[in-house]
Amino acid sequence: MSVSKSDFNYIRELVLERSAIVLDDGKEYLVESRIGQVAETEGFGTIDQLVKALRKNSHNGLQSKVIEALTTNETSFFRDIHPFETLKDAVIPELLENRKNERRLNIWCAASSSGQEPYSIAMVIRENFPVLLDWKIDFVASDISETMLNRCRSGKFSQLEVNRGLSAALLVKYFEKEGASWFIKRNLQEMIHFQQINLSRELPYLPKMDIIFMRNVLIYFDIETKKRILNQLISILQPDGFLFLGAAESTINLDSSFERTDYKHSGCYRLKR
């Protein structure tokens, strides 16, 4: 399905208002592919017909479906492996020492999408730090999309999804096969609490976090929204905590409270002391 200029502008203004995500000129192909699927599923012959329905009634549930279709991002298990290696080799060992008295660790995966990233973190913990299983771990994984969160909670993945970034040993150890699908085992599912959070709005109460993964998210926002999100993280991140951003993301010219660590290719930041 093709999208007209006026319909594209309407959709990107809607997405900007509801999620603060910016759809630049040239992203018509993204709207055509993703919103075209929504239009077809909802029984519309064209994107134009769907947009007319959106304009006529903003409370018919279509808005949420359009937003979710355009805010679902690409992900895979252990994506860009370096952050997970840094987590294993440096970050968690330091926090084990720093938190040995309270024996508590708080983790927030701030854009969980379909679940591969938080489950990858959970596997790093179980594979390398069994002592943490006796600690109090508050592990929150969030996303703007309730549809994606339900996928996360189900722990269900296709053969193609488990083939991307997951070793055969981890697949056998932490997944069970049912028909053509693979399901995360309960011991991993129970480590994580999934919660709907819109990063562009005021954040809900969260405990002070030792580790925040907010990878490949800021790139979708305008500068002011990026600044607002980072400013909120200052009060959420522990003074000696760790923030992971995507490889193409940076806090430079956005917030001077953060400094990049020396862990190569990890996108790891800390608050300046």
C-alpha beads as a LAMMPS data file, in Angstrom:
LAMMPS data file: protein, C-alpha beads

273 atoms
272 bonds

1 atom types
1 bond types

-500.0 500.0 xlo xhi
-500.0 500.0 ylo yhi
-500.0 500.0 zlo zhi

Masses

1 110.0

Atoms # bond

1 1 1 0.000 0.000 0.000
2 1 1 1.224 3.498 -0.807
3 1 1 0.915 6.526 1.458
4 1 1 0.124 10.060 0.312
5 1 1 2.130 13.052 1.545
6 1 1 -0.789 14.349 3.633
7 1 1 -1.416 10.927 5.206
8 1 1 2.282 10.501 5.956
9 1 1 2.365 13.912 7.655
10 1 1 -0.727 13.054 9.709
11 1 1 0.752 9.732 10.857
12 1 1 4.138 11.155 11.766
13 1 1 2.514 13.998 13.737
14 1 1 0.416 11.424 15.579
15 1 1 3.466 9.292 16.358
16 1 1 5.438 12.365 17.486
17 1 1 2.636 13.469 19.803
18 1 1 2.051 10.048 21.349
19 1 1 5.597 8.680 21.555
20 1 1 8.001 11.574 20.713
21 1 1 9.502 9.399 17.980
22 1 1 10.529 11.361 14.904
23 1 1 9.717 10.029 11.420
24 1 1 11.891 12.027 9.039
25 1 1 11.215 12.628 5.364
26 1 1 12.187 9.504 3.484
27 1 1 10.530 7.164 6.009
28 1 1 7.433 6.771 3.861
29 1 1 8.543 3.215 3.081
30 1 1 8.363 2.387 6.800
31 1 1 4.819 3.734 7.066
32 1 1 3.790 1.897 3.909
33 1 1 5.111 -1.449 5.117
34 1 1 4.046 -1.313 8.761
35 1 1 0.836 0.726 8.561
36 1 1 -0.103 -1.115 5.387
37 1 1 -0.152 -4.307 7.472
38 1 1 -2.349 -2.619 10.104
39 1 1 -4.726 -1.407 7.412
40 1 1 -5.003 -4.878 5.925
41 1 1 -5.529 -6.540 9.312
42 1 1 -8.217 -4.017 10.276
43 1 1 -10.083 -4.478 7.006
44 1 1 -9.135 -1.280 5.183
45 1 1 -8.334 -1.404 1.496
46 1 1 -5.817 1.451 1.640
47 1 1 -3.795 3.469 4.122
48 1 1 -5.911 6.461 3.120
49 1 1 -9.036 4.676 4.387
50 1 1 -7.317 3.879 7.681
51 1 1 -6.225 7.508 8.125
52 1 1 -9.784 8.702 7.444
53 1 1 -10.990 6.404 10.217
54 1 1 -8.282 7.781 12.519
55 1 1 -9.303 11.359 11.773
56 1 1 -12.981 10.565 12.324
57 1 1 -12.597 8.772 15.653
58 1 1 -9.391 8.982 17.656
59 1 1 -10.735 6.645 20.361
60 1 1 -11.425 3.574 18.232
61 1 1 -8.247 1.747 19.192
62 1 1 -6.583 2.343 15.837
63 1 1 -4.244 4.991 17.212
64 1 1 -2.625 2.527 19.594
65 1 1 -2.215 -0.045 16.826
66 1 1 -0.569 2.517 14.553
67 1 1 1.773 3.690 17.331
68 1 1 2.740 0.130 18.227
69 1 1 3.407 -0.753 14.584
70 1 1 5.839 2.142 14.229
71 1 1 7.614 1.827 17.592
72 1 1 8.537 -1.856 17.382
73 1 1 12.281 -2.013 16.766
74 1 1 14.667 -4.615 15.448
75 1 1 16.378 -6.763 18.089
76 1 1 18.178 -10.066 18.583
77 1 1 19.740 -12.132 21.359
78 1 1 23.081 -10.708 22.557
79 1 1 22.851 -7.962 19.936
80 1 1 26.249 -6.271 19.387
81 1 1 27.901 -8.701 21.794
82 1 1 30.305 -6.136 23.381
83 1 1 27.832 -4.702 25.959
84 1 1 27.104 -8.193 27.270
85 1 1 30.812 -8.999 27.489
86 1 1 31.357 -5.763 29.433
87 1 1 28.452 -6.682 31.684
88 1 1 30.050 -10.072 32.393
89 1 1 33.709 -9.071 32.617
90 1 1 33.546 -5.685 34.364
91 1 1 30.172 -4.311 35.403
92 1 1 28.650 -7.136 37.434
93 1 1 31.974 -8.082 39.125
94 1 1 32.343 -4.479 40.334
95 1 1 28.737 -4.350 41.538
96 1 1 29.143 -7.697 43.316
97 1 1 31.864 -6.099 45.396
98 1 1 30.056 -2.788 45.906
99 1 1 26.738 -4.406 46.881
100 1 1 28.051 -7.343 48.910
101 1 1 26.581 -6.005 52.153
102 1 1 23.039 -5.257 50.962
103 1 1 23.055 -8.161 48.468
104 1 1 20.653 -6.399 46.138
105 1 1 20.872 -5.551 42.434
106 1 1 18.455 -3.415 40.407
107 1 1 18.369 -3.659 36.600
108 1 1 16.224 -1.814 34.060
109 1 1 16.026 -2.760 30.393
110 1 1 14.253 0.317 29.047
111 1 1 13.163 -0.853 25.597
112 1 1 12.600 -4.586 25.744
113 1 1 10.857 -4.916 22.352
114 1 1 10.113 -8.651 21.910
115 1 1 12.294 -9.690 24.849
116 1 1 15.646 -10.790 23.458
117 1 1 17.674 -8.158 25.322
118 1 1 16.317 -8.687 28.864
119 1 1 16.463 -12.457 28.458
120 1 1 20.077 -12.142 27.241
121 1 1 20.930 -10.206 30.414
122 1 1 19.193 -12.874 32.497
123 1 1 21.283 -15.580 30.789
124 1 1 24.504 -13.655 31.505
125 1 1 23.557 -13.631 35.188
126 1 1 22.612 -17.309 35.390
127 1 1 25.594 -18.503 33.385
128 1 1 28.280 -16.500 35.157
129 1 1 27.049 -15.294 38.547
130 1 1 25.086 -18.028 40.343
131 1 1 25.740 -16.195 43.634
132 1 1 23.286 -13.521 42.459
133 1 1 20.445 -16.032 42.557
134 1 1 20.586 -15.709 46.349
135 1 1 20.416 -11.920 46.128
136 1 1 17.347 -9.717 45.792
137 1 1 17.241 -8.874 42.069
138 1 1 14.724 -6.275 40.936
139 1 1 14.794 -6.628 37.138
140 1 1 12.370 -4.393 35.230
141 1 1 11.991 -4.618 31.450
142 1 1 9.785 -1.999 29.833
143 1 1 8.402 -1.020 26.453
144 1 1 5.863 1.438 25.095
145 1 1 3.992 -1.384 23.346
146 1 1 1.686 -3.600 25.384
147 1 1 1.649 -6.036 22.459
148 1 1 5.425 -6.408 22.686
149 1 1 5.265 -6.755 26.466
150 1 1 2.786 -9.608 26.107
151 1 1 5.230 -11.270 23.726
152 1 1 7.982 -10.808 26.299
153 1 1 5.849 -12.320 29.031
154 1 1 5.016 -15.318 26.857
155 1 1 8.735 -16.002 26.260
156 1 1 7.827 -17.385 22.844
157 1 1 10.286 -17.150 19.949
158 1 1 10.422 -18.480 16.411
159 1 1 13.189 -20.678 15.018
160 1 1 14.524 -17.663 13.099
161 1 1 14.662 -15.556 16.277
162 1 1 16.565 -18.137 18.344
163 1 1 18.984 -18.636 15.438
164 1 1 20.061 -14.984 15.727
165 1 1 22.760 -14.489 18.350
166 1 1 21.982 -17.526 20.492
167 1 1 24.414 -20.414 20.843
168 1 1 23.185 -24.001 20.630
169 1 1 24.282 -24.578 24.235
170 1 1 22.205 -21.685 25.583
171 1 1 19.237 -22.659 23.421
172 1 1 19.177 -26.189 24.821
173 1 1 19.762 -25.005 28.393
174 1 1 17.230 -22.179 28.625
175 1 1 14.525 -22.963 26.050
176 1 1 11.950 -25.668 25.462
177 1 1 10.630 -26.521 22.001
178 1 1 6.900 -26.746 21.398
179 1 1 5.938 -27.375 17.799
180 1 1 7.665 -24.785 15.611
181 1 1 8.284 -22.398 18.533
182 1 1 10.768 -22.098 21.387
183 1 1 9.789 -20.975 24.902
184 1 1 12.034 -19.468 27.571
185 1 1 12.147 -21.662 30.643
186 1 1 10.296 -20.460 33.721
187 1 1 13.455 -19.857 35.785
188 1 1 14.417 -17.042 33.368
189 1 1 10.881 -15.673 32.971
190 1 1 10.458 -15.319 36.707
191 1 1 13.561 -13.135 37.004
192 1 1 11.958 -10.270 35.068
193 1 1 8.993 -7.958 35.688
194 1 1 7.618 -6.482 32.446
195 1 1 6.068 -3.013 32.649
196 1 1 4.664 -0.546 30.112
197 1 1 6.637 2.707 30.156
198 1 1 6.591 5.535 27.619
199 1 1 10.073 7.055 27.786
200 1 1 8.879 10.331 26.268
201 1 1 6.591 10.984 29.254
202 1 1 7.403 11.510 32.920
203 1 1 8.790 8.227 34.182
204 1 1 6.910 6.273 36.862
205 1 1 8.513 5.443 40.181
206 1 1 11.488 3.125 39.772
207 1 1 14.001 2.045 42.407
208 1 1 17.547 3.339 42.112
209 1 1 19.072 1.312 39.294
210 1 1 22.526 -0.259 39.272
211 1 1 22.331 -1.112 35.561
212 1 1 20.235 0.558 32.857
213 1 1 20.107 -0.744 29.291
214 1 1 18.635 1.927 27.009
215 1 1 20.213 0.839 23.771
216 1 1 19.176 2.016 20.294
217 1 1 16.306 4.112 21.659
218 1 1 17.508 7.710 21.854
219 1 1 18.226 7.770 18.116
220 1 1 14.474 7.863 17.452
221 1 1 13.816 11.027 19.502
222 1 1 14.382 14.715 18.863
223 1 1 17.098 16.535 20.800
224 1 1 14.853 17.993 23.496
225 1 1 13.299 14.607 24.237
226 1 1 16.758 13.011 24.450
227 1 1 17.817 15.685 26.955
228 1 1 14.672 15.191 29.021
229 1 1 15.132 11.403 29.157
230 1 1 18.796 11.640 30.157
231 1 1 17.955 14.230 32.805
232 1 1 15.439 11.823 34.357
233 1 1 18.048 9.053 34.377
234 1 1 20.305 11.104 36.642
235 1 1 17.945 10.600 39.575
236 1 1 17.256 6.934 38.731
237 1 1 20.818 5.668 38.195
238 1 1 22.881 4.845 41.277
239 1 1 25.927 7.152 41.665
240 1 1 28.184 4.171 40.886
241 1 1 25.768 2.595 38.404
242 1 1 26.140 1.871 34.677
243 1 1 24.140 3.109 31.676
244 1 1 24.351 1.272 28.344
245 1 1 23.414 3.151 25.164
246 1 1 23.539 1.988 21.556
247 1 1 26.727 2.103 19.528
248 1 1 25.454 5.071 17.499
249 1 1 24.246 6.994 20.561
250 1 1 26.037 9.466 22.808
251 1 1 25.373 11.897 25.655
252 1 1 27.693 14.503 24.099
253 1 1 25.942 17.889 23.781
254 1 1 22.902 16.394 25.502
255 1 1 23.839 16.015 29.169
256 1 1 27.209 16.719 30.766
257 1 1 26.407 14.583 33.829
258 1 1 27.504 11.412 32.029
259 1 1 30.896 10.255 30.839
260 1 1 31.748 7.358 28.568
261 1 1 33.748 4.500 30.056
262 1 1 36.853 2.919 28.541
263 1 1 35.070 -0.374 27.829
264 1 1 35.494 -0.593 24.064
265 1 1 32.451 -0.760 21.794
266 1 1 30.117 -1.217 24.757
267 1 1 28.340 2.147 24.808
268 1 1 28.733 2.152 28.592
269 1 1 28.380 5.398 30.567
270 1 1 28.629 6.453 34.201
271 1 1 27.689 9.548 36.137
272 1 1 30.587 11.941 36.617
273 1 1 31.901 11.997 40.170

Bonds

1 1 1 2
2 1 2 3
3 1 3 4
4 1 4 5
5 1 5 6
6 1 6 7
7 1 7 8
8 1 8 9
9 1 9 10
10 1 10 11
11 1 11 12
12 1 12 13
13 1 13 14
14 1 14 15
15 1 15 16
16 1 16 17
17 1 17 18
18 1 18 19
19 1 19 20
20 1 20 21
21 1 21 22
22 1 22 23
23 1 23 24
24 1 24 25
25 1 25 26
26 1 26 27
27 1 27 28
28 1 28 29
29 1 29 30
30 1 30 31
31 1 31 32
32 1 32 33
33 1 33 34
34 1 34 35
35 1 35 36
36 1 36 37
37 1 37 38
38 1 38 39
39 1 39 40
40 1 40 41
41 1 41 42
42 1 42 43
43 1 43 44
44 1 44 45
45 1 45 46
46 1 46 47
47 1 47 48
48 1 48 49
49 1 49 50
50 1 50 51
51 1 51 52
52 1 52 53
53 1 53 54
54 1 54 55
55 1 55 56
56 1 56 57
57 1 57 58
58 1 58 59
59 1 59 60
60 1 60 61
61 1 61 62
62 1 62 63
63 1 63 64
64 1 64 65
65 1 65 66
66 1 66 67
67 1 67 68
68 1 68 69
69 1 69 70
70 1 70 71
71 1 71 72
72 1 72 73
73 1 73 74
74 1 74 75
75 1 75 76
76 1 76 77
77 1 77 78
78 1 78 79
79 1 79 80
80 1 80 81
81 1 81 82
82 1 82 83
83 1 83 84
84 1 84 85
85 1 85 86
86 1 86 87
87 1 87 88
88 1 88 89
89 1 89 90
90 1 90 91
91 1 91 92
92 1 92 93
93 1 93 94
94 1 94 95
95 1 95 96
96 1 96 97
97 1 97 98
98 1 98 99
99 1 99 100
100 1 100 101
101 1 101 102
102 1 102 103
103 1 103 104
104 1 104 105
105 1 105 106
106 1 106 107
107 1 107 108
108 1 108 109
109 1 109 110
110 1 110 111
111 1 111 112
112 1 112 113
113 1 113 114
114 1 114 115
115 1 115 116
116 1 116 117
117 1 117 118
118 1 118 119
119 1 119 120
120 1 120 121
121 1 121 122
122 1 122 123
123 1 123 124
124 1 124 125
125 1 125 126
126 1 126 127
127 1 127 128
128 1 128 129
129 1 129 130
130 1 130 131
131 1 131 132
132 1 132 133
133 1 133 134
134 1 134 135
135 1 135 136
136 1 136 137
137 1 137 138
138 1 138 139
139 1 139 140
140 1 140 141
141 1 141 142
142 1 142 143
143 1 143 144
144 1 144 145
145 1 145 146
146 1 146 147
147 1 147 148
148 1 148 149
149 1 149 150
150 1 150 151
151 1 151 152
152 1 152 153
153 1 153 154
154 1 154 155
155 1 155 156
156 1 156 157
157 1 157 158
158 1 158 159
159 1 159 160
160 1 160 161
161 1 161 162
162 1 162 163
163 1 163 164
164 1 164 165
165 1 165 166
166 1 166 167
167 1 167 168
168 1 168 169
169 1 169 170
170 1 170 171
171 1 171 172
172 1 172 173
173 1 173 174
174 1 174 175
175 1 175 176
176 1 176 177
177 1 177 178
178 1 178 179
179 1 179 180
180 1 180 181
181 1 181 182
182 1 182 183
183 1 183 184
184 1 184 185
185 1 185 186
186 1 186 187
187 1 187 188
188 1 188 189
189 1 189 190
190 1 190 191
191 1 191 192
192 1 192 193
193 1 193 194
194 1 194 195
195 1 195 196
196 1 196 197
197 1 197 198
198 1 198 199
199 1 199 200
200 1 200 201
201 1 201 202
202 1 202 203
203 1 203 204
204 1 204 205
205 1 205 206
206 1 206 207
207 1 207 208
208 1 208 209
209 1 209 210
210 1 210 211
211 1 211 212
212 1 212 213
213 1 213 214
214 1 214 215
215 1 215 216
216 1 216 217
217 1 217 218
218 1 218 219
219 1 219 220
220 1 220 221
221 1 221 222
222 1 222 223
223 1 223 224
224 1 224 225
225 1 225 226
226 1 226 227
227 1 227 228
228 1 228 229
229 1 229 230
230 1 230 231
231 1 231 232
232 1 232 233
233 1 233 234
234 1 234 235
235 1 235 236
236 1 236 237
237 1 237 238
238 1 238 239
239 1 239 240
240 1 240 241
241 1 241 242
242 1 242 243
243 1 243 244
244 1 244 245
245 1 245 246
246 1 246 247
247 1 247 248
248 1 248 249
249 1 249 250
250 1 250 251
251 1 251 252
252 1 252 253
253 1 253 254
254 1 254 255
255 1 255 256
256 1 256 257
257 1 257 258
258 1 258 259
259 1 259 260
260 1 260 261
261 1 261 262
262 1 262 263
263 1 263 264
264 1 264 265
265 1 265 266
266 1 266 267
267 1 267 268
268 1 268 269
269 1 269 270
270 1 270 271
271 1 271 272
272 1 272 273
